[in-house]
Amino acid sequence: MHLLMLSIDKSIEKTGTSVRGRMEHYGSLVEGIDIILLGATTQYPIMLQNGVVVHPIVSRSKLISVCKAIFVARRLAKKTSIVTVQDPFELGLIGFIISCLTFVPLSVQVHIDFFSPYFKGESIRQNIQARIAPFVLRRATSIRVVSQKIATYIHDTIGIDAKKIVIAPVFVDASKTKMVSVSTDLHKQYPEFEWIVLVASRFVPQKNIPLAIEAFDEFRKQHQKVGMIIIGSGPSESVIQRCITDRNLGSVVKVDSSLSTQFISCMKTSDVFVLSSDYEGWGMTIIEVASVGTPVIMTRVGCADEFIVHEKNGLIVPVRDRGALTAALEKYYSDRSFASRIRERAAADAQTYMTLGESDLLQKKVWEYDAQNI
């Protein structure tokens, strides 16, 4: 099989990134991969390992970029077995057009629960994307999703045949994460805190970091010497800082973007990790956190109820439920034996979560289905 991928992830251009490494690994599973990269900064094709070639599309005009992508795709069509796209939105539409013009099967990846009301309500663009997705998915030869929640919605609500859907969560090398040595100890860096809550993510509305801050504010009123460390960066940083300032939490809630490169060390030296998202696809970070034995509190999104099971290897709270999140913090803080049991079970579950070989088999299952339905 020879794949043609459409992507907008500029990390592919950068040496040493996990995304680039993943593309090169995929190349080892097939005869070759051509990646059309829209919005690229590089002018010339990039030759990666294992027969992976990146074809950059550079243009200030989105319309011209789409036309260039279609032109390149048609040129590569003779050796292409499958067209695959990383989302069912704009890229999905482009992939559908290319599939129609080249008579090559279309494989669509779904990494986010676009059916969430919070996804639809976040912006006009996302509302439109949620309407585009069913159109694209109904015309795909195969669909790879990252969670059972997404698979169930696509089957039950959109009406996609179950045999076309493969559930394949993104691979996380939990054993590798566990082996990383601690270079930054949060308790040494912030000795004023005896118990540290860690939040780490992109600063975007989807992650709803203000919810975590508000829940922590209620929690810390009953406890001295507890602190929250927030790691990340993004367009919502001013909203986060304002939330901290308005609640006069500057002494107990610290935003430290410089620690982003030390994320694994921070996970290992915090006392609890909080994910307060409104919606997620899967949540690779949760697997990493569990692998190092840090107790998790997460909203019912992504891998909640699939990898994280409430009160078995973590705590799950309803989306946007500040009171439940506060209570979960209290549960871990006041019952250290419970937190210890959760820590041990989460670490054990992460180690048996998925091997690279199992992940490869799931991915191949998608491509083989397409190949059989040409």
HELIX and SHEET records of a PDB file:
HELIX    1   1 LYS A   10  GLU A   13  5                                   4    
HELIX    2   2 SER A   18  GLY A   27  1                                  10    
HELIX    3   3 LYS A   62  LEU A   76  1                                  15    
HELIX    4   4 ALA A   77  LYS A   79  5                                   3    
HELIX    5   5 GLU A   90  THR A  102  1                                  13    
HELIX    6   6 PRO A  117  GLU A  122  1                                   6    
HELIX    7   7 ILE A  124  ARG A  138  1                                  15    
HELIX    8   8 GLN A  148  TYR A  153  1                                   6    
HELIX    9   9 ILE A  154  ILE A  158  3                                   5    
HELIX   10  10 ALA A  162  LYS A  164  5                                   3    
HELIX   11  11 ALA A  174  MET A  179  1                                   6    
HELIX   12  12 LEU A  186  GLN A  189  1                                   4    
HELIX   13  13 PRO A  205  LYS A  207  5                                   3    
HELIX   14  14 ILE A  209  ARG A  220  1                                  12    
HELIX   15  15 GLU A  237  ASP A  246  1                                  10    
HELIX   16  16 SER A  257  GLN A  262  5                                   6    
HELIX   17  17 PHE A  263  LYS A  268  1                                   6    
HELIX   18  18 MET A  284  SER A  291  1                                   8    
HELIX   19  19 ARG A  322  SER A  334  1                                  13    
HELIX   20  20 ARG A  336  GLN A  351  1                                  16    
HELIX   21  21 LEU A  356  GLN A  372  1                                  17    
SHEET    1   A 8 ILE A  46  MET A  47  0                                        
SHEET    2   A 8 VAL A  52  ILE A  57 -1                                        
SHEET    3   A 8 GLY A  32  LEU A  38  1                                        
SHEET    4   A 8 HIS A   2  SER A   7  1                                        
SHEET    5   A 8 ILE A  82  VAL A  85  1                                        
SHEET    6   A 8 LEU A 106  VAL A 110  1                                        
SHEET    7   A 8 SER A 142  VAL A 145  1                                        
SHEET    8   A 8 ILE A 165  ILE A 167  1                                        
SHEET    1   B 6 VAL A 253  VAL A 255  0                                        
SHEET    2   B 6 VAL A 226  ILE A 231  1                                        
SHEET    3   B 6 TRP A 195  ALA A 200  1                                        
SHEET    4   B 6 VAL A 272  LEU A 275  1                                        
SHEET    5   B 6 VAL A 296  THR A 299  1                                        
SHEET    6   B 6 LEU A 315  VAL A 317  1                                        
END                                                                             
